[in-house]
Amino acid sequence: MTNPTRTEDERLLLMLDLRYNAGMKGKRLQAAVDMTTGAVAGACQRVQLAHAPDDCKLAENRTGGMPRGWWRS
């Protein structure tokens, strides 16, 4: 497995933002990020499996602590 590029990271972050914050699903989401059904489902599954308890002490480091689209700045 190769290391993901910045472009791939940004596409994954956009997909997660659209899925979990904007509520976009299905073909509309797939078209917005140019990913297949399997790629979207797999990415969502990996994120759900990797989600750990939020033990961060700083509020800005907690889940939901960053503003939407923070990676674009």
C-alpha positions in Angstrom: 0.0 0.0 0.0 1.3 3.4 -0.9 1.1 6.5 1.1 -1.9 8.7 0.1 -1.2 12.0 -1.6 -2.4 15.4 -0.4 -5.0 15.3 -3.2 -6.3 11.9 -2.0 -6.4 13.1 1.6 -8.4 16.2 0.6 -10.8 14.1 -1.4 -11.4 11.8 1.6 -11.9 14.7 3.9 -14.4 16.3 1.5 -16.2 13.0 1.2 -16.4 12.6 5.0 -17.6 16.2 5.3 -20.3 15.9 2.7 -21.4 12.5 4.2 -21.5 13.3 7.9 -22.0 17.1 8.0 -24.0 17.8 4.9 -25.9 14.5 5.0 -25.2 13.7 1.3 -25.6 10.0 0.4 -25.6 7.6 -2.5 -25.0 8.5 -6.1 -25.0 12.3 -5.3 -22.1 11.8 -2.9 -20.2 9.5 -5.2 -20.5 12.0 -8.1 -19.5 14.9 -5.9 -16.2 13.2 -5.0 -15.7 11.0 -8.1 -15.6 7.8 -6.0 -17.3 4.5 -6.6 -19.9 3.0 -4.3 -17.4 0.6 -2.8 -14.8 3.3 -2.2 -17.3 5.5 -0.4 -18.6 2.6 1.7 -15.1 1.4 2.5 -13.8 4.8 3.5 -16.8 5.3 5.8 -16.4 1.9 7.3 -12.7 2.4 8.0 -13.4 5.7 9.7 -16.1 4.2 11.9 -13.8 1.3 12.9 -10.9 3.6 13.6 -12.9 6.0 15.8 -11.5 6.0 19.3 -12.7 7.6 22.5 -12.1 11.4 22.5 -9.7 11.9 25.4 -8.2 15.2 24.1 -7.7 17.9 26.6 -7.8 20.8 24.2 -11.3 21.6 22.8 -9.9 22.4 19.3 -8.4 18.9 19.2 -11.6 17.0 20.0 -13.9 15.5 17.5 -15.9 18.4 16.0 -13.5 20.9 17.5 -12.3 22.2 14.1 -14.5 24.2 11.8 -15.9 22.6 8.6 -13.4 22.7 5.7 -10.4 23.3 8.0 -8.2 21.4 5.6 -8.8 23.9 2.7 -7.2 26.8 4.5 
